[in-house]
Amino acid sequence: MALVLHASKTNKNAFKTLIVAEYSGVKVELVESFEMGVSNKTPEFLKMNPIGKVPVLETPDGPIFESNAIARYVARLKDDNLLYGSSLIDYGHIEQWIDFASLEIDANILNWLRPILGLRVYLPPAEEDAISALKRALDALNFHLASNTFLVGHSVTLADIVTTCNLYAGFTRLMTKNFTREFPHVERYFWTMVNQPNFRKILGEVKQTESVPPVQFAKKPSQPKEPAKAKPKNEPKKEVKKHEPEKAKAEVTEEEEEEAPKPKAKNPLDLLPPSKMILDEWKRLYSNTKTNFREVAIKGFWDMYDPEGYSLWFCDYKYNDENTVSFVTLNKVGGFLQRMDLARKYAFGKMLVIGSEPPFKVKGLWLFRGSEIPQFIIDECYDMELYDWKKVDISDEAQKERVNQLIEDCEPFEGEPLLDAKCFK
Ligand SMILES: N[C@@H](CCC(=O)N[C@@H](CS)C(=O)NCC(=O)O)C(=O)O
């Protein structure tokens, strides 16, 4: 009789068990009708795993949760299974790499990925921590694999299956070739593993991601989806099906839903006395000026600028010495601009990422409605406190010239080349 695995068919934690099953000649079938966020919240499911996470394996002796435990259980169903090694020291090493793959690789991949997907708050220093901890783990793995084809012994073991499934999430979603080329033995190992026939049956053709996804807004906590009602007794057995490899990317995170929008309160900035400066006109002028930027856009800006109704601010990132990875620095600035979306009606901004070598400096200029930085922006956009803010004194020609240079992406800026310039408009 087949064992029943509750998980969606793209769940990389379920892949561990399905690959072990292929190697061990054990029948494991996925629940056909499984719907993430619904099926795993039913009272029936919570009885099997009180935390409501997948995968869960239903066995004749009761359910098992935690993907590594499930994979071990399935491996043990076959006597003398070589996936489990053949000596005490092998058992120890296999367990060692399973823990390493879970705690040093998987945990850091998830710490990097979840905030990017908007499933956790995106904090640039936390992203840097996750990446550097992941690199440390990959470096250690790379060192081991420089003189070993497999993690333990001379054939595939449970350690390789768990490690490869965890790396799979990284290779398919975050770790570009540019990132992994630093770890050539890990690359060789990963591609060798995913092309073993028993892996291929489950994973299908694996493709390395070509880019790190852009940071998305953190979603607000949502109401759980309506859980499916507990099934009445004697209901026909749930549909199960044999796993077929999916082209889709592995599901590595929990589901969240959008909240219904709440009615908006009036913004206090809408109550300010009218200004002669029309922000949209300035944004249009900025966007449409392709030549003679100084003479047209910059001059136009100062002609329009209303120091009563608006204020200009320089910002300077407080932790520039941490900007050691170019794309992380660019993501950080990109995330800041995304989070400023709430201020689009009231602000214009320029952000420069400066330098040709790390650490990169991040500096910017912002135009805000009102004579101070609007309180709702300080309250709602946590990036604000990562910068030092200085109000521009427009009676000082040097400061005005700095404003001009920031608006026009002047290069070199303060003697250094630009890595990137981003505009919020
Ligand atoms: N340590 C667990 C992790 C399980 C886990 O995080 N599962 C995710 C999907 S990959 C989940 O079910 N999330 C749903 C939730 O958090 O409610 C394992 O290896 O099985």
The ligand as an ORCA input file, in Angstrom:
! r2SCAN-3c Opt
* xyz 0 1
  N      11.097     22.163      8.962
  C       9.912     21.888      8.196
  C       9.553     23.115      7.392
  C       8.151     23.006      6.880
  C       7.709     24.283      6.199
  O       8.159     25.407      6.500
  N       6.763     24.113      5.305
  C       6.178     25.252      4.608
  C       6.151     24.972      3.128
  S       7.747     24.594      2.509
  C       4.742     25.375      5.091
  O       4.027     24.414      5.202
  N       4.295     26.583      5.385
  C       2.926     26.848      5.753
  C       2.824     27.706      6.960
  O       3.853     28.252      7.437
  O       1.694     27.876      7.412
  C      10.149     20.691      7.280
  O      11.305     20.487      6.851
  O       9.214     19.937      7.009
*
